[in-house]
């Protein structure tokens, strides 16, 4: 999620965006400051590149290395893999990967959507939508 400071209805808060469904809503500041010590909001990559893919339905035990191996099995170049976890560090079952080129992104989406990883069929789609 990302937060952008706003003033609405006389109170200060933030515009928050879900990194999965892209839903945007206003959250009052007193609700934003209620995070556990040591936790904070992560900036949403508004400038997400055209070469980003979303990988869903991942097994919770899947590692970044396993996902990287799956993505590179198509011959595509992978710049970065980001496994998404909750505030306690537990995996959420999805990830984003930044591919080297738009052609690599296309080959990964076309070649791996529905592929098996850890006994689950993963969902791979463009991550910038």
N, C-alpha and C positions, 0 to 999 in steps of 0.2 A: 504494500500500500504506500501511497505517497501523500504527503500533506503540503498544502499551499495555504499560507495565511490569508484569511479573509475576514471581513467584518460583515456580519449579517444579523439583522434583527437586534442591533445594539450590542451584540456579544461577539467576541473574537473567537475564532475557531480555525478550522482548516477544511479545505476541500480534500477529500480522501478518495482514492481510486483503488478498486480491487485489481490485483495483478492478474487474476484469472478471468473474470467475467467482464472487466472494464467498467463495472457500475461505478458511478461517481455520486458522492453524497457529501453534505456539510456536517461536520462533527464539531460540537462545541469544545472549547479549549479544556474545560474541566474534565471532559471525558478522555481527551488525548493524553493528559498528564497522569492518568491513572495506571500507567504501565509499571510492572514490577521493576525493582532496582536492577540496573544493568541492562535493561531492555529499552529499545527505542524503535522508532519507525524507520524503515529503510526507504530511501528515495526510489520512487518509481522511475524506471528508465524511459522518460518521455521521448527520448531520441532513439528509441529502440531501432536498430538497423533493419534494413530490408532483408537481411540475411539471417534473421533470428527464426528459429523453429521452436514450437511448443511441443513437448513430449509428455503425454498424459497416460494414465493407467499403469504407471510404473509400480513394480513390486516395492513394498516399503523397505525391503532389504537390499535393493539395487544400489550400487555404488556409482560414484562419478566415473570411475575407470571403466566399469561395465557399460555404462551408457556411452561413453566416448568410444569404446571398442565397437559397439553396435553402429554408431553413427559413421565411423570411419570404414566400416565394412563395405560401404557403397563406393569407396574411393574418394569420398568427400573430405575436404580439409575442415577441421574444427578448431576455431580460435578459443572458445570459452564454453564451459558447461556450468550451469548454475542449478544445483539441486535445491528445491524449495522445501523448507522445514518450518514447523510452527515455533512459537516462542520458547518451547521447552527443548527444541532441537530434534523433535521427532519428524521424520519425513512425511510430506503431504502427498506423495505419489505422483508428482509432476516436476518437470524441469524445463529450463530454457537453454538452448544452445545457439551460440553465434557461429555460423558457418563462415568459411573463408571467402566464398563468392556466392552470388545469387544463383549461379548454375549448381553449386554444391547444395544450396538450400533446396532447390527444386528437385535434385536427384534423391535427397534424403526424404523429402515429403512423398515423392512418388514411389520410392523403393521400400520405405520402412513403415508406412502406415499399415497397421495390422500385424506387423512382425512380432515374433515372440521374444520376450525377455523375462527370464525367471518364471516361466510358466504363464505369463500374462501377455495378451495381445495389446501392444502399445498403440496409442493414437499419436500420430505425428502430423502437425499442420503448421502453416505459416504462423509465426509468433507476433507479427506486427499488426494483426487485425483485432 
